[in-house]
Amino acid sequence: MAEAVQCVLEARCLTRAPRETGDLLARRRQRAAQIGAKVEHVGSAWIKSAGYDEATGTMVVTTAAHEYGHRVPPEVFSEMSRSRKPGRVFNQVVRGVAARVEISRCERCERYTADLTAHHCPPKEAPRQHATPLQNELSRRRFLGDS
């Protein structure tokens, strides 16, 4: 569907039939599930950073020496990241209780994924291009039929 809209906007022909595109929403969900967890600094002497991958339910915790992955519900990550003492919450709620998951870090986007999950770096958004006053004036003239 997105290609059909782009074709109309760009005044070009479709390269494939809309029926051949499959379930675009399912493919988008699949790509989103492969992005992984972005870690952010938490206020802890022991835990350097933490992140959560909602697609796989994987919490990533990094320390000065190690990187840990655990399968936890989102509430556990939320509780730990909001806590004034995230290390204590980790030790009480996660360590020895939650299932360990092997994780790997992408060198390009610096996100973490569970090792059994295919990874695709998130798309980088290009900066928006703003039209110059001259371009605006030329567009206005074309629209109004002025030369």
C-alpha positions as a printed Julia matrix, in Angstrom:
147×3 Matrix{Float64}:
  0.0     0.0     0.0
  2.79    2.43    0.86
  4.36    1.9    -2.55
  1.04    2.64   -4.24
  0.75    5.94   -2.37
  4.35    6.85   -3.22
  3.72    6.07   -6.88
  0.73    8.39   -6.97
  2.67   11.18   -5.26
  5.65   10.72   -7.56
  3.56   10.22  -10.73
  5.11    6.85  -11.56
  3.89    3.28  -12.12
  3.77    0.53   -9.52
  6.66   -1.94   -9.68
  4.55   -4.75   -8.23
  0.87   -5.41   -7.84
 -0.63   -4.43   -4.48
 -1.85   -8.02   -3.95
  1.79   -9.21   -4.09
  2.92   -7.03   -1.19
  1.59   -9.41    1.46
  0.76   -8.34    4.98
  2.66   -5.08    5.37
  1.67   -4.69    9.0
  3.03   -8.13    9.88
  6.31   -7.35    8.1
  6.58   -4.04    9.96
  6.04   -5.81   13.29
  8.69   -8.36   12.35
 11.22   -5.63   11.5
 10.41   -3.78   14.75
 10.99   -7.0    16.7
 14.49   -7.27   15.24
 15.7    -3.83   16.32
 16.7    -4.84   19.85
 17.09   -2.94   23.1
 18.65    0.47   23.47
 20.36    0.82   26.83
 20.43    4.01   28.86
 22.34    5.1    31.93
 20.73    4.32   35.29
 21.7     5.91   38.59
 23.57    3.03   40.17
 27.08    2.41   41.41
 27.03   -1.16   40.09
 24.71   -1.06   37.05
 26.1     1.11   34.28
 23.1     0.98   31.91
 19.91   -0.94   31.26
 17.41   -1.42   28.47
 14.37   -3.49   27.55
 13.37   -5.15   24.29
  9.57   -5.38   24.34
  9.47   -7.64   21.28
 11.39  -10.43   23.04
 10.8    -9.53   26.71
 14.55   -9.26   27.23
 16.06   -6.92   29.8
 19.69   -5.95   29.23
 21.87   -4.82   32.14
 25.47   -3.72   31.68
 28.05   -3.3    34.42
 31.68   -2.26   34.21
 32.67   -5.9    33.7
 29.68   -7.81   32.27
 26.54   -7.67   30.13
 23.5    -9.61   31.33
 20.31  -10.59   29.55
 17.19  -11.87   31.34
 13.61  -12.62   30.28
 11.41  -10.48   32.49
  8.0    -8.83   32.22
  8.04   -5.1    31.41
  6.93   -4.27   34.96
 10.2    -5.66   36.37
 12.29   -3.49   34.05
 10.13   -0.48   34.84
 10.5    -1.05   38.58
 14.27   -1.44   38.31
 14.82    1.57   36.05
 12.7     3.87   38.26
 14.26    2.7    41.51
 16.75    4.82   43.42
 18.69    1.57   43.95
 18.42   -0.45   40.71
 21.16   -2.86   41.81
 19.12   -3.9    44.83
 16.0    -4.48   42.72
 18.07   -6.5    40.22
 19.48   -8.7    42.99
 16.09   -9.24   44.67
 13.82   -9.66   41.66
 15.97  -10.77   38.71
 19.2   -12.52   39.75
 18.6   -16.23   40.29
 14.88  -15.88   39.48
 14.5   -14.76   35.86
 15.7   -16.9    32.96
 19.11  -15.88   31.6
 19.34  -15.03   27.92
 22.52  -14.8    25.86
 22.76  -11.35   24.31
 24.95   -9.67   21.75
 25.67   -6.01   21.03
 25.58   -4.55   17.53
 28.7    -2.48   16.93
 26.94   -0.27   14.4
 23.8     0.82   16.28
 24.92   -0.21   19.8
 21.66   -2.04   20.53
 21.43   -5.42   22.23
 19.49   -8.43   20.98
 18.9   -11.93   22.25
 21.32  -14.22   20.4
 18.52  -16.28   18.85
 16.94  -13.18   17.31
 17.94  -11.82   13.9
 19.0    -8.19   14.21
 18.42   -5.23   11.92
 19.65   -1.79   12.89
 16.85    0.76   13.19
 16.44    3.06   10.2
 18.11    6.42   10.51
 15.79    9.3     9.83
 17.13   11.79    7.33
 16.96   15.44    8.33
 13.93   17.16    6.9
 14.59   19.35    3.92
 12.91   22.73    4.05
 12.07   24.58    0.89
 13.87   27.84    0.24
 11.84   31.02   -0.31
 12.68   30.83   -4.02
 11.36   27.25   -4.25
  8.19   28.31   -2.45
  7.65   31.2    -4.85
  8.2    29.01   -7.92
  5.76   26.41   -6.56
  3.18   29.11   -5.86
  3.49   30.44   -9.4
  3.14   26.94  -10.93
  0.09   26.29   -8.79
 -1.55   29.57   -9.79
 -0.6    29.13  -13.44
  1.71   32.16  -13.46
  4.9    31.96  -15.47
